[in-house]
């Protein structure tokens, strides 16, 4: 059964590992086990987080940018343009 046919069911679940396997996704990795997790490029991670309220998403993006600016300053690179 394809992804398109299963999405209408009320119990449809698609794990990160299934998504990667069925779509040959790049930029996302799922590791099982104690120190595992789902890891993705920042743009993919932001898009997956789009289900959260807009206000929180904006706060998340600003905090990420602040941390990256701080990282650049600590490395002596100055703030990126």
C-alpha positions as CSV (number, residue, x, y, z in Angstrom):
1,X,0.0,0.0,0.0
2,X,1.5,3.4,-1.0
3,X,1.9,6.4,1.2
4,X,-0.9,8.3,-0.7
5,X,-3.4,5.5,0.0
6,X,-2.6,5.2,3.7
7,X,-2.7,8.8,4.7
8,X,-6.6,8.9,4.8
9,X,-6.7,6.2,7.5
10,X,-7.2,7.5,11.0
11,X,-4.3,5.5,12.3
12,X,-1.7,6.5,9.8
13,X,1.8,6.7,11.3
14,X,5.0,7.4,9.4
15,X,8.2,7.2,11.3
16,X,11.4,9.0,10.3
17,X,13.0,5.7,9.4
18,X,10.0,4.8,7.2
19,X,10.1,8.2,5.5
20,X,13.8,7.8,4.8
21,X,13.3,4.3,3.4
22,X,10.3,5.0,1.2
23,X,11.4,8.4,-0.2
24,X,15.2,7.9,-0.3
25,X,15.3,11.1,1.7
26,X,18.6,13.0,2.0
27,X,19.6,15.3,4.8
28,X,17.8,13.3,7.5
29,X,19.0,10.4,9.6
30,X,17.4,8.2,12.1
31,X,19.5,6.3,14.6
32,X,17.9,3.7,16.9
33,X,19.1,2.9,20.4
34,X,20.0,4.6,23.6
35,X,21.9,7.5,22.1
36,X,19.9,7.5,18.9
37,X,17.4,10.0,17.6
38,X,16.3,11.8,14.4
39,X,18.8,14.2,13.0
40,X,18.3,16.5,10.0
41,X,19.8,19.5,8.3
42,X,18.6,22.7,9.9
43,X,16.3,23.7,7.0
44,X,14.6,20.3,7.2
45,X,14.3,20.4,11.0
46,X,12.7,23.9,10.8
47,X,10.2,22.6,8.2
48,X,9.2,19.6,10.3
49,X,8.6,22.0,13.2
50,X,6.1,24.0,11.1
51,X,3.2,22.3,13.0
52,X,4.1,24.4,16.1
53,X,2.4,27.8,16.7
54,X,3.9,30.6,14.6
55,X,4.9,32.6,17.7
56,X,7.0,29.7,19.0
57,X,8.5,29.0,15.6
58,X,9.6,32.6,15.3
59,X,11.1,32.4,18.8
60,X,12.9,29.2,17.9
61,X,14.4,30.7,14.7
62,X,15.5,33.9,16.5
63,X,17.1,31.9,19.3
64,X,18.9,29.7,16.7
65,X,20.2,32.8,14.9
66,X,21.3,34.3,18.2
67,X,23.3,31.2,19.1
68,X,24.9,31.1,15.6
69,X,25.9,34.8,15.9
70,X,27.3,34.1,19.4
71,X,29.2,31.1,18.0
72,X,30.7,33.3,15.2
73,X,31.7,36.0,17.7
74,X,33.4,33.4,20.0
75,X,35.3,32.1,17.0
76,X,36.5,35.6,16.2
77,X,34.6,35.7,12.9
78,X,32.4,38.6,13.7
79,X,28.7,38.7,13.0
80,X,27.7,37.4,9.6
81,X,26.0,39.9,7.2
